[in-house]
Each structure stands twice: as structure tokens, then as C-alpha cells.
């Protein structure tokens, strides 16, 4: 019974992580949270309720006898670390034994820090849930860390409502290291997908005060509001529900793609990303992945390069280099973009590839059916391709994808991924596309510096490979570019 009561109090407390609350919130908690009598009386640093063998909450305050040893350090990734002194009298007194039990049993507790004193009206910052990881005998202090994911899940089980349960975890997650992608060891949820979506929306919109992060549009009447919750790294790309991986956007921006692919997007991580994380970020649409230590001069040069690329994309649209039907590059626009990417690959020594795809139709197909197929293919390419890819419509039913950072092996995987997404759509009986088949060709350079190639040459070579795949009946659907054999005279 005591465990359930304790978990319920901590679960409710976690909702306020990061907030600055008045003293009354902790002393007379029932006025704020029905069913919770008190979180901390604020008379001493350690609060152990009579009904529990564990400490419920610890308080750090300026001017205490332990101020010279007690310290809290906030890390760049959202976590915090604290040194906290036991109460004088030895580790055998009741309050200190309660902290030792928390440490031994890995039981979380509430942690608060005083911000202002009585002269200004006492207020406290809710640091969130903490775990006592160890006791430093040399310094005579406990080491307290922001609670890990497993501790949050344990506490969350005290909340019967699924959405509220996950909402608590999201608030408490703010004191954990930010990872934009789902971690395999955290992929087990206690909450269904619809309820997780509901909780993410509630937390994010509250954090943005129901206003669009871009245009600041705000409209809210009862349960009707303009702002919508959007993931920065999409869920389909393994993006997490961490509130830091989200933006509140008005419906116009969310639904009408008012933030086009030509706008540079960066993903900043608190630690140096692994190769797998970098690849996931690029697949999710990031133009670049940033991590400490950041070189200011290098960062400025990168931003200038990306701004120039965006300006070029804007000018390309203004010059009519964009296909009016699909809003991808047309053949001329794709060639111009290919020249820029080829120059980038040559400067950086990075790989660059081009994949050309077309759906081949059998039987008699009218214009309306072709238009539906083009729309379906465009939608799949837009959803499946990376934001860093340059996609162009180079024929009536022919599309080309320029993939920076992708060598020949990656180009094959890209083509197969696109094909896997396209085939079910184009072969759907409901759409009535007769005898639809995909054909494709590709070419790639593994190192743009060692193998310099003009952008239009890469497209041409991929197109030659594509034409060969299209001309051979019952052959491979995807073919690489192969130079013609020399002719003996």
C-alpha cells in the first residue's frame, strides 16, 4: 500500500519537472494535486513520511549547514548530477537510513532546489525524480542523478490512465539524456500508440502555450486549437516522443508542407553520434548532424554553404526549374542541382549516386490513370526519400534521385527501399494500374575527389543503365551503369 501511495505521489510530482513552484505546493499539495497530502514540509532537508521506510523528497537550500558540500550540476543533455549531505548525527539516524534504503533498492525520490527565500516569497525549482547512485565516504555525500528510464517506468505504473501515465514519463524524460531516435532498450512501452500520441500532443502544446513555433499563431477555445504537435524526427524514422523532438506548428505549416525540403534542417546531439545515429539522422531528413565540440568558424562556414544552397533552390524555383505537377525538380533543375552536388562531392571526397526509376505500364491506360499513378509515385518518393536527396521528374513517368553521401551499395539499398514502398501502391487493385512494373538504373562514385564527375554525366550514366533495364524483357529490374566494351578495329 505504501509503495502504491509513494509511486502515485512521485508520478504526479514528475508532471512539474522544470517548473518553479511556491512553498505551498509542497506543504499543502492537496490544493494543487487532489489526493496528495504533502510532498515536503520544508522544515528539514530530508522528508521521510511516517508511512514509508524510504525518503520521499530531498530539498537543497542556500544557507544550509551543508551548503559548502552540496552542489547540483546541470549537463548539456538535460540530465543533472547532485552531491547531497546526510543529516548530521551519522548514517544510522532515521532520515539517513531512509536515503540509504533508496540507494540500495534503486528507489527514486523527489528532488527540489530552493530558488528564492522568504523575503521574496519562497519558491522551489522541481528538478524531477532522482536516483541515489552511491555514497562518497571520502566527502561524506550522497551522489544523486536524474532518474533513468527504468525508474520512470516503475513509477508510471501507479497511474491508471494510459495517456496520463505516458504524459508523466514525457515530462520526467526531460531530465534524461536527449536522444532523437528510439533506443532499443527503451522500445517496450506500457502505453498504447493512440494514447502515446495523445500524451505527446498534450505535453508539447502545453510547452509551447498552444502557439505555433514558427509564425506564433495561437487560437484555443476549449478543446479546439490551431497549433498541432509535430515530431522533428518523424515517428516513421524511429523518432522518439521526447518533447525536445517536437514542434508546435499551425495547421497550415503542418498540413500544407509550408516548410519545404529546400530549407536546411540540422540535428544537434549532446554527445558525438555513432555512425548508425548519423545515418538515421540523414535518412530522417537532416542536412547535417552537429555535436560538441562545435568549432564556431567551421559552423559559420557550414551555415553559409547551406544558406547558399537554399538560395540556389529558391532561385531554381523562381526560374521555373521545378515540375509543376509533382513540385520536384524538372530535368533542367535536376541537372543544375546535380552540378552543385558533384562540386560538393569533389571538394569533400564524399560519395554521390543517382538512381533513375520508372513504372512500366501494360495494356491500355488513359490519362487519368497515368495521373493517379504519378501522384502516387510522387507521394511515396516524398515520404520515403531523405530530405537531403534531390528528386526530379525527368520524364512522364520517370523519376531520378540524387543521393549525396551514398555510394553504389547505398544506391542499391535506396532503390530497393523506394521500390518496396512503391510496388504495393502501384499494384493496388483499387487503383487499377494494369501490369505495372518498375525498372531502374543507377550510377555512383565512392569518392568525388578521386573520381571527379560532372553532375549531368552522373544522371546520363544512370539513365543509360535504366534504359538497358527497360529494354530487356524478364531481366533484372535494377541495373548499374556499365561502360561499353572497347571495339577492336
C-alpha positions as CSV (number, residue, x, y, z in Angstrom):
1,X,0.0,0.0,0.0
2,X,2.8,2.4,0.9
3,X,4.6,1.6,-2.4
4,X,1.5,2.4,-4.4
5,X,0.9,5.7,-2.5
6,X,4.6,6.7,-2.9
7,X,4.5,5.9,-6.7
8,X,1.3,7.9,-7.1
9,X,2.8,11.0,-5.4
10,X,6.1,10.7,-7.4
11,X,4.1,10.3,-10.7
12,X,2.1,13.4,-10.0
13,X,5.2,15.3,-8.9
14,X,7.0,14.4,-12.2
15,X,4.5,16.4,-14.2
16,X,6.0,19.6,-12.7
17,X,9.6,18.8,-13.7
18,X,11.4,22.0,-14.5
19,X,8.7,24.3,-13.0
20,X,9.3,26.8,-10.2
21,X,6.6,26.4,-7.6
22,X,5.6,28.2,-4.4
23,X,6.3,26.7,-1.0
24,X,2.6,26.0,-0.6
25,X,2.7,23.5,-3.4
26,X,5.0,21.2,-1.4
27,X,3.5,21.9,2.1
28,X,-0.2,21.8,1.1
29,X,0.0,19.7,-2.1
30,X,-3.7,18.7,-1.9
31,X,-4.6,22.2,-3.0
32,X,-2.8,21.6,-6.3
33,X,-3.0,17.8,-6.7
34,X,-6.1,16.1,-5.3
35,X,-5.3,13.1,-3.2
36,X,-1.7,14.1,-2.4
37,X,-1.4,15.5,1.1
38,X,2.2,16.7,1.1
39,X,5.4,16.3,-0.9
40,X,7.7,18.1,1.6
41,X,7.0,20.1,4.8
42,X,10.2,22.2,4.0
43,X,11.3,22.2,7.7
44,X,14.4,20.0,7.1
45,X,16.3,18.9,4.0
46,X,15.1,15.2,4.0
47,X,11.5,14.3,4.2
48,X,10.6,10.7,5.2
49,X,6.8,10.2,5.7
50,X,5.8,8.1,8.7
51,X,4.1,5.6,6.4
52,X,7.2,4.8,4.3
53,X,10.6,3.4,5.0
54,X,12.1,5.4,2.1
55,X,12.8,9.1,1.8
56,X,10.1,10.8,-0.4
57,X,11.8,14.1,-1.2
58,X,15.0,16.0,-0.6
59,X,15.5,19.7,-0.6
60,X,18.6,21.7,-1.5
61,X,18.6,25.2,0.0
62,X,21.1,28.1,0.1
63,X,22.4,28.9,3.6
64,X,22.1,25.4,4.9
65,X,24.9,24.0,7.1
66,X,25.8,21.7,4.2
67,X,26.0,24.4,1.5
68,X,29.7,24.1,1.2
69,X,29.4,20.4,0.1
70,X,26.0,20.3,-1.6
71,X,26.0,21.1,-5.3
72,X,23.9,20.5,-8.4
73,X,25.4,20.4,-11.9
74,X,23.2,20.7,-15.0
75,X,24.6,18.8,-18.0
76,X,24.1,19.9,-21.6
77,X,22.0,16.9,-22.5
78,X,19.3,17.7,-19.9
79,X,20.5,15.5,-17.1
80,X,21.7,16.7,-13.7
81,X,24.0,15.4,-11.0
82,X,24.0,16.4,-7.3
83,X,26.1,15.9,-4.2
84,X,23.8,15.8,-1.1
85,X,25.0,15.7,2.5
86,X,23.4,13.3,5.0
87,X,21.8,14.8,8.1
88,X,24.2,15.3,11.0
89,X,24.2,12.5,13.5
90,X,25.6,9.7,11.5
91,X,24.2,7.3,8.8
92,X,22.2,5.4,11.5
93,X,19.6,8.1,12.2
94,X,16.2,7.6,10.6
95,X,16.4,10.2,7.8
96,X,19.8,9.0,6.6
97,X,18.8,5.3,6.8
98,X,15.8,6.3,4.6
99,X,18.3,7.7,2.0
100,X,20.5,4.6,2.2
101,X,17.4,2.4,1.5
102,X,16.6,4.5,-1.6
103,X,20.2,3.9,-2.7
104,X,20.3,0.2,-2.0
105,X,16.9,-0.6,-3.6
106,X,17.3,1.9,-6.5
107,X,14.1,3.6,-5.4
108,X,13.5,7.1,-6.9
109,X,12.7,10.2,-4.9
110,X,11.6,13.7,-5.5
111,X,14.3,16.4,-5.7
112,X,13.7,20.2,-5.3
113,X,16.0,23.2,-5.1
114,X,15.2,26.5,-3.4
115,X,15.3,29.5,-5.8
116,X,14.1,32.4,-3.6
117,X,13.9,32.9,0.1
118,X,11.0,34.1,2.4
119,X,11.8,37.8,1.7
120,X,10.7,37.4,-1.9
121,X,8.3,34.5,-1.2
122,X,9.9,31.1,-1.0
123,X,9.9,29.3,-4.4
124,X,11.5,26.0,-5.4
125,X,12.6,24.5,-8.7
126,X,11.3,21.0,-9.3
127,X,14.4,19.1,-10.5
128,X,12.3,16.0,-11.0
129,X,12.9,12.4,-9.9
130,X,16.3,11.4,-8.8
131,X,18.2,8.2,-8.1
132,X,20.8,8.0,-5.3
133,X,23.6,6.1,-7.1
134,X,26.3,6.0,-4.4
135,X,27.7,7.4,-1.2
136,X,31.1,9.1,-1.3
137,X,32.7,8.2,2.1
138,X,35.7,10.5,1.5
139,X,33.5,13.6,1.1
140,X,30.6,12.3,3.2
141,X,27.9,13.0,0.5
142,X,25.3,11.1,-1.5
143,X,25.6,11.2,-5.3
144,X,22.2,11.8,-6.8
145,X,21.4,11.6,-10.5
146,X,18.3,12.4,-12.5
147,X,16.2,9.2,-12.7
148,X,16.8,6.8,-15.5
149,X,14.2,5.3,-17.9
150,X,13.6,2.1,-15.9
151,X,12.9,4.1,-12.7
152,X,10.4,6.3,-14.6
153,X,8.6,3.2,-16.0
154,X,8.3,1.7,-12.5
155,X,6.7,4.9,-11.1
156,X,4.5,5.3,-14.1
157,X,2.6,2.1,-13.4
158,X,0.9,3.9,-10.5
159,X,-1.2,6.0,-12.9
160,X,-4.2,4.0,-14.3
161,X,-5.0,6.4,-17.2
162,X,-2.8,5.4,-20.1
163,X,-2.4,8.9,-21.6
164,X,-1.7,10.5,-18.2
165,X,0.8,7.7,-17.5
166,X,2.8,8.4,-20.7
167,X,2.5,12.1,-20.2
168,X,4.3,11.8,-16.8
169,X,7.1,9.8,-18.5
170,X,7.5,12.5,-21.1
171,X,7.8,15.3,-18.6
172,X,10.2,13.3,-16.5
173,X,12.2,12.4,-19.6
174,X,13.3,16.0,-19.8
175,X,15.9,15.2,-17.1
176,X,17.3,12.3,-19.2
177,X,19.8,12.5,-22.0
178,X,18.2,13.6,-25.2
179,X,18.2,11.0,-27.9
180,X,16.2,11.8,-31.0
181,X,15.9,8.1,-32.0
182,X,14.2,5.3,-30.2
183,X,16.7,3.3,-28.2
184,X,16.3,-0.5,-28.5
185,X,16.4,-0.9,-24.7
186,X,13.6,1.6,-24.3
187,X,11.3,0.2,-27.1
188,X,9.0,-1.5,-24.6
189,X,6.0,0.7,-23.7
190,X,3.3,0.4,-21.1
191,X,1.0,2.6,-23.2
192,X,-0.8,2.0,-26.5
193,X,0.2,4.0,-29.6
194,X,-3.0,6.2,-29.7
195,X,-2.6,7.1,-26.0
196,X,1.2,7.9,-26.6
197,X,0.2,10.2,-29.4
198,X,-2.4,11.9,-27.2
199,X,0.1,12.4,-24.4
200,X,2.8,13.7,-26.8
201,X,0.4,16.2,-28.2
202,X,-0.8,17.4,-24.8
203,X,2.8,17.8,-23.4
204,X,4.1,19.6,-26.5
205,X,1.3,22.0,-26.9
206,X,1.4,23.0,-23.3
207,X,5.1,23.6,-23.5
208,X,4.5,25.9,-26.5
209,X,1.4,27.5,-24.9
210,X,-0.7,26.3,-27.8
211,X,1.2,28.7,-30.2
212,X,2.9,27.9,-33.5
213,X,6.7,27.9,-33.0
214,X,7.2,29.4,-36.5
215,X,4.5,32.0,-37.1
216,X,3.3,32.3,-33.4
217,X,-0.3,31.9,-34.4
218,X,-2.4,31.0,-31.4
219,X,-6.1,30.0,-31.2
220,X,-7.6,27.9,-28.4
221,X,-11.2,27.6,-27.4
222,X,-12.0,24.7,-25.1
223,X,-10.5,21.6,-26.9
224,X,-10.3,23.3,-30.2
225,X,-6.9,24.9,-31.1
226,X,-4.9,25.8,-34.1
227,X,-1.5,24.5,-33.1
228,X,-0.7,20.9,-33.9
229,X,2.1,18.7,-32.4
230,X,4.7,17.6,-34.9
231,X,7.8,15.4,-34.5
232,X,11.1,16.9,-35.7
233,X,12.5,13.4,-36.4
234,X,9.3,11.6,-37.7
235,X,8.0,8.5,-35.9
236,X,8.3,6.6,-39.2
237,X,12.1,7.3,-38.9
238,X,12.2,5.9,-35.4
239,X,11.9,9.4,-33.8
240,X,11.2,9.5,-30.1
241,X,8.3,11.1,-28.3
242,X,10.7,13.2,-26.2
243,X,9.2,16.7,-26.1
244,X,12.6,18.0,-27.3
245,X,12.0,16.1,-30.5
246,X,8.9,18.1,-31.4
247,X,7.5,21.4,-32.5
248,X,4.1,23.0,-32.3
249,X,3.0,24.1,-35.8
250,X,-0.1,25.7,-37.1
251,X,-2.2,23.6,-39.4
252,X,-1.1,25.5,-42.5
253,X,2.6,24.6,-41.8
254,X,1.9,21.0,-40.8
255,X,-0.6,20.0,-43.5
256,X,0.5,22.1,-46.5
257,X,4.2,21.4,-46.3
258,X,4.9,25.2,-45.9
259,X,8.4,24.1,-44.7
260,X,9.7,22.7,-48.0
261,X,12.6,20.3,-48.4
262,X,15.0,23.0,-49.5
263,X,15.1,24.5,-46.0
264,X,18.2,23.2,-44.2
265,X,17.5,21.2,-41.1
266,X,20.1,20.3,-38.5
267,X,20.1,17.8,-35.7
268,X,22.1,18.7,-32.6
269,X,23.1,16.0,-30.2
270,X,24.7,16.4,-26.8
271,X,27.3,13.7,-27.5
272,X,29.3,12.7,-30.5
273,X,26.9,10.5,-32.6
274,X,27.7,7.0,-33.7
275,X,27.8,6.1,-37.4
276,X,24.4,4.4,-37.0
277,X,22.9,7.6,-35.5
278,X,24.4,9.8,-38.2
279,X,22.8,7.5,-40.9
280,X,19.5,7.5,-39.1
281,X,19.6,11.3,-38.9
282,X,20.3,11.6,-42.7
283,X,17.6,9.2,-43.5
284,X,15.2,11.2,-41.4
285,X,15.9,14.3,-43.5
286,X,18.6,16.1,-41.6
287,X,21.1,18.0,-43.8
288,X,23.7,17.7,-41.1
289,X,24.4,16.3,-37.6
290,X,26.0,18.6,-35.1
291,X,27.7,17.5,-31.9
292,X,30.2,19.0,-29.4
293,X,32.8,20.3,-29.5
294,X,31.5,22.8,-32.0
295,X,34.0,24.9,-33.9
296,X,32.5,28.4,-34.3
297,X,34.3,29.2,-37.5
298,X,33.5,25.8,-39.1
299,X,29.9,26.2,-38.1
300,X,29.6,29.6,-39.7
301,X,31.2,28.3,-42.9
302,X,28.7,25.4,-42.9
303,X,25.8,27.7,-42.4
304,X,26.9,29.9,-45.2
305,X,27.2,26.9,-47.6
306,X,23.7,25.7,-46.6
307,X,22.2,29.2,-47.0
308,X,23.7,29.4,-50.5
309,X,22.2,26.0,-51.3
310,X,18.8,27.2,-50.1
311,X,19.1,30.4,-52.1
312,X,20.0,28.4,-55.2
313,X,17.0,26.2,-54.6
314,X,14.8,29.3,-54.3
315,X,16.2,30.8,-57.5
316,X,15.7,27.4,-59.2
317,X,12.0,27.5,-58.3
318,X,11.8,31.1,-59.5
319,X,13.5,30.2,-62.8
320,X,10.9,27.5,-63.5
321,X,13.2,24.6,-62.7
322,X,10.5,22.8,-60.7
323,X,7.9,20.4,-62.2
324,X,4.5,22.0,-61.7
325,X,2.7,18.7,-61.1
326,X,5.0,17.0,-58.6
327,X,6.9,20.0,-57.2
328,X,10.1,18.1,-57.7
329,X,12.9,19.4,-59.9
330,X,12.3,19.1,-63.6
331,X,15.1,17.8,-65.9
332,X,16.8,21.1,-66.2
333,X,16.5,21.9,-62.5
334,X,17.8,18.4,-61.5
335,X,20.8,18.9,-63.8
336,X,21.6,22.2,-62.1
337,X,21.3,20.6,-58.7
338,X,23.5,17.7,-59.9
339,X,26.3,20.1,-60.8
340,X,26.2,21.6,-57.3
341,X,26.2,18.2,-55.6
342,X,29.1,17.0,-57.9
343,X,31.1,20.0,-56.9
344,X,30.4,19.3,-53.3
345,X,31.4,15.7,-53.6
346,X,34.7,16.7,-55.3
347,X,35.5,19.2,-52.6
348,X,34.6,16.9,-49.7
349,X,35.6,13.5,-51.1
350,X,32.2,12.2,-50.3
351,X,30.2,9.6,-52.4
352,X,27.4,10.6,-54.7
353,X,24.9,8.5,-56.5
354,X,21.9,8.8,-58.9
355,X,19.0,6.3,-59.2
356,X,16.5,6.6,-62.1
357,X,13.1,4.8,-61.7
358,X,10.1,4.4,-63.9
359,X,6.9,2.4,-63.7
360,X,6.2,0.5,-67.0
361,X,2.6,0.1,-67.8
362,X,0.9,-2.7,-69.7
363,X,-2.3,-2.7,-71.6
364,X,-4.3,0.5,-72.5
365,X,-4.1,3.2,-69.9
366,X,-5.9,6.5,-70.1
367,X,-4.5,9.9,-69.0
368,X,-6.4,9.8,-65.7
369,X,-4.8,6.5,-64.7
370,X,-1.4,7.8,-65.6
371,X,-2.0,11.0,-63.5
372,X,-3.1,8.9,-60.5
373,X,0.0,6.8,-60.8
374,X,2.2,9.8,-61.0
375,X,0.6,11.3,-57.9
376,X,1.0,8.0,-56.0
377,X,4.7,7.7,-57.0
378,X,5.4,11.3,-56.1
379,X,3.8,10.9,-52.7
380,X,5.9,7.7,-52.0
381,X,9.1,9.3,-53.1
382,X,8.4,12.4,-51.0
383,X,7.7,10.3,-47.9
384,X,10.4,7.7,-48.4
385,X,13.3,9.7,-49.7
386,X,15.7,11.7,-47.4
387,X,15.3,15.5,-47.2
388,X,18.9,15.8,-48.3
389,X,18.1,13.8,-51.6
390,X,17.4,15.8,-54.7
391,X,14.4,14.3,-56.6
392,X,13.5,15.2,-60.1
393,X,10.8,14.2,-62.6
394,X,12.8,13.6,-65.8
395,X,10.0,12.1,-68.0
396,X,6.3,11.5,-68.0
397,X,6.6,8.5,-65.6
398,X,10.3,8.7,-65.0
399,X,12.0,10.0,-61.8
400,X,15.6,10.4,-60.8
401,X,17.0,10.7,-57.2
402,X,20.4,12.2,-56.5
403,X,21.7,10.9,-53.1
404,X,24.6,12.8,-51.6
405,X,26.7,10.6,-49.2
406,X,25.5,7.3,-50.9
407,X,27.9,5.0,-52.8
408,X,26.9,2.2,-55.1
409,X,25.9,-0.2,-52.3
410,X,23.8,2.5,-50.7
411,X,22.3,3.4,-54.0
412,X,21.1,-0.2,-54.4
413,X,19.6,-0.1,-51.0
414,X,17.9,3.3,-51.8
415,X,16.4,1.9,-55.0
416,X,15.2,-1.2,-53.2
417,X,13.7,0.8,-50.4
418,X,11.8,3.1,-52.8
419,X,10.7,0.0,-54.9
420,X,9.4,-1.7,-51.7
421,X,7.3,1.3,-50.9
422,X,6.1,1.9,-54.5
423,X,5.1,-1.6,-55.5
424,X,2.2,-2.1,-53.1
425,X,0.8,1.4,-54.1
426,X,1.1,1.0,-57.8
427,X,-0.1,-2.6,-57.8
428,X,-3.2,-1.9,-55.7
429,X,-6.3,-3.4,-57.3
430,X,-8.3,-0.4,-56.1
431,X,-6.2,1.9,-58.3
432,X,-6.4,-0.3,-61.4
433,X,-3.0,0.2,-62.8
434,X,-2.7,-2.7,-65.4
435,X,0.5,-4.8,-65.3
436,X,2.6,-2.2,-63.5
437,X,6.4,-3.0,-63.3
438,X,9.3,-1.0,-62.0
439,X,12.5,-0.5,-63.9
440,X,15.6,1.3,-62.6
441,X,19.2,2.1,-63.2
442,X,21.9,3.7,-61.1
443,X,25.4,5.0,-61.1
444,X,27.6,6.2,-58.2
445,X,31.1,7.5,-57.3
446,X,32.6,6.3,-54.0
447,X,34.8,9.4,-53.6
448,X,34.1,12.6,-55.5
449,X,37.6,13.8,-55.1
450,X,39.3,10.6,-56.5
451,X,36.7,10.2,-59.3
452,X,35.5,13.7,-60.3
453,X,32.4,13.6,-62.4
454,X,30.2,16.3,-63.7
455,X,26.6,16.2,-62.4
456,X,24.9,15.7,-65.8
457,X,27.3,12.8,-66.5
458,X,26.1,11.0,-63.4
459,X,22.4,11.4,-64.5
460,X,23.3,10.3,-68.0
461,X,25.0,7.2,-66.9
462,X,22.2,6.3,-64.5
463,X,19.7,6.9,-67.4
464,X,21.8,4.6,-69.7
465,X,21.6,1.8,-67.1
466,X,17.9,2.5,-66.7
467,X,17.2,2.2,-70.4
468,X,19.1,-1.1,-70.5
469,X,16.9,-2.5,-67.7
470,X,13.8,-1.3,-69.5
471,X,14.8,-2.8,-72.9
472,X,15.5,-6.3,-71.6
473,X,12.3,-8.3,-71.0
474,X,12.3,-10.6,-67.9
475,X,15.7,-9.3,-66.9
476,X,16.9,-7.6,-63.7
477,X,14.6,-4.7,-62.8
478,X,17.6,-2.6,-61.5
479,X,20.9,-2.3,-63.3
480,X,24.2,-0.5,-62.7
481,X,25.9,1.6,-65.3
482,X,28.5,-0.4,-67.2
483,X,30.8,1.3,-69.7
484,X,30.6,0.0,-73.2
485,X,33.3,-2.6,-74.1
486,X,36.1,-1.2,-76.3
487,X,35.7,-2.0,-80.0
488,X,38.6,-3.8,-81.7
489,X,39.5,-2.5,-85.1
